[in-house]
Amino acid sequence: MALKLPALFITEMNRLLEEEADEFFATYNEPKHSGLRANGLKLTGEALRDLSPLVGPSEIPWADGGYYTSEEIRPGKHLYYHLGLYYIQEPSAMLPAELLGVRPGDRVLDLCAAPGGKTTQLAAKLQGQGVLVTNDNAAERTKALAKNVELAGIRNAVVLNEEPGRIADAFGAWFDRVLVDAPCSGEGMFRKDEDMIGQWERHSVERCSRMQDAILLDAARLVAPGGRLVYSTCTFSPRENEGTIAKFLAARPDFFVVSTDLPASFGFAPGRPDWLNDEEKAGLDEPTIASLAGTVRVWPHRSRGEGHFAALLERRPGDQANQACSATLATDGASIASAAYTAAGTLPPSVLNERDNGTKDQKASNGFLNERDNGTDRRKRGAAPYQAARQKPAPNHRKEAKHPVRVDETEDVLNKFEEFVKVHLNEGRQLPVFQQSGRLLVRGASIYLVPAEVPVLSGMNVVRPGWLLGSATKHRFEPSQAWAMGLTSRDAVRSLRLSSSHPDSLRYLKGETLQPAEADIVGPDGITPVGGKGWTLVCIDGFPAGWGRYDGTLLKNERLPGWRWV
Ligand SMILES: C[S@@+](CC[C@H](N)C(=O)[O-])C[C@H]1O[C@@H](n2cnc3c(N)ncnc32)[C@H](O)[C@@H]1O
């Protein structure tokens, strides 16, 4: 065996797998599986395969747009990676988001999300409709999460750095779909990442299992009646898999296991209720214990993927437990809602809609109401939703006192932003996006498009309250890289059309100034030269790569240093 596996792990796997163990251990002498997944927000798997030799001929059968690839190809070093056209992801890791069955328009929560592989997959399922709240409690890791959200061009995501309990207090049972890709002992990743072996010795299965129990109980509070939750790990240990689910079902009988029923050709194995210990079985009836066979185990000796476990759970419709969550929301909301933002939006926040069963009085004591009332007023005045941020901040904004942003500064940011949209963007395509999919929010000098329906997230650690569109400086509005990545070439009045084989493409991604041919500065149709000067969306093979400023001869590179290909 090439890898030095922990002795305890070897003993345990021999005990569990019995006669299958030799076959299992033999996989540690074989190469690991690698994959990538086309970013469905930008192109299909077939389109990516037509474009790129990176994509091997072999599809990952359980993942939309997923392909096996080889490490030698180094897909992270390719230009298309920097355009957000795909995400490099281990094949089994593509399963949980598929199981969740996300539909466009859903409210989706990815609770343990960094660095964001499954988040980008869930966003593609939403196709820009609905809301994706993506969270990780490790502040450092949310940097990579936010970057991957932006690289993928996701427009309807909120990125949080919070503890699950605080999210549950604020949102209540608000989500149609929740993913808990739990921290785990990582036994299934030994072949992919040898460091996991050392970490296994330090982080015991028992410690992980306690964390999982707590996260899952908080996650349950966030699932709307009739909604679904996927729990997944990349470990083999029954304590962290069937054991965690069994204890959860005993604590939350309003949830049940949905049998996954996947094609036998995938090679997945059923969950193992027979591996539960007495403590885990306590309080469960026989049919519930047996239902754990409906969860999924991915074994490297049976499937073309590393070790994984996934359980699809559903919350029974119409249960009453939800009302308790809402009461907590309303009470806690009063303090949480000492708002963090300089301005709120027009669309009625639906945190207190009928799903949450909040009473009128509860609503009245909740700071979320400010936002809705103001929104109603503005709608009466007929103001366009995208002007939403023009309103006086509510008087009780706690963080505002710390970093005061005056209303006239908010006005200034908005004026500069509107001027930018008018001059540089194809308004006919952009305004409907602003009006239909969210509300504008000014925070400091930056402006965001917050997904419609998302409440004011006051008092929470918000990494990105929405799609970062850009920031105002003293003299102008500067569009963000995130905005560029979520646009198409048709959205800009002026774009630079580059082909990936042209040396300027690489030079642009590396941050260099370009001297483009005039004929390549084109209008929204991507063909007709437009000339003129100003902000220009740089597109490679038709996909946005970032902004530049064209002065008629040179194109100044506006890709921020953190985004440059080094
Ligand atoms: C398996 S990783 C997630 C991988 C991610 N889903 C992806 O596809 O890229 C587990 C994550 O859970 C986070 N985590 C650990 N404890 C947490 C908690 N209590 N609440 C939220 N996230 C937590 C870790 O920081 C880690 O990023």
The ligand as an ORCA input file, in Angstrom:
! r2SCAN-3c Opt
* xyz 0 1
  C     -16.488     19.494      3.762
  S     -16.129     21.152      3.953
  C     -17.224     21.910      2.831
  C     -16.856     21.791      1.392
  C     -17.802     22.585      0.513
  N     -19.179     22.182      0.734
  C     -17.495     22.474     -0.951
  O     -18.188     21.779     -1.681
  O     -16.555     23.148     -1.407
  C     -16.849     21.519      5.488
  C     -16.875     22.996      5.814
  O     -17.634     23.147      7.014
  C     -17.149     24.278      7.691
  N     -17.669     24.197      9.072
  C     -17.195     23.532     10.137
  N     -17.985     23.696     11.206
  C     -19.001     24.494     10.798
  C     -20.137     25.045     11.448
  N     -20.396     24.801     12.719
  N     -20.955     25.834     10.735
  C     -20.702     26.106      9.428
  N     -19.637     25.615      8.767
  C     -18.804     24.822      9.446
  C     -15.662     24.170      7.543
  O     -15.035     25.418      7.722
  C     -15.537     23.635      6.111
  O     -15.314     24.691      5.207
*
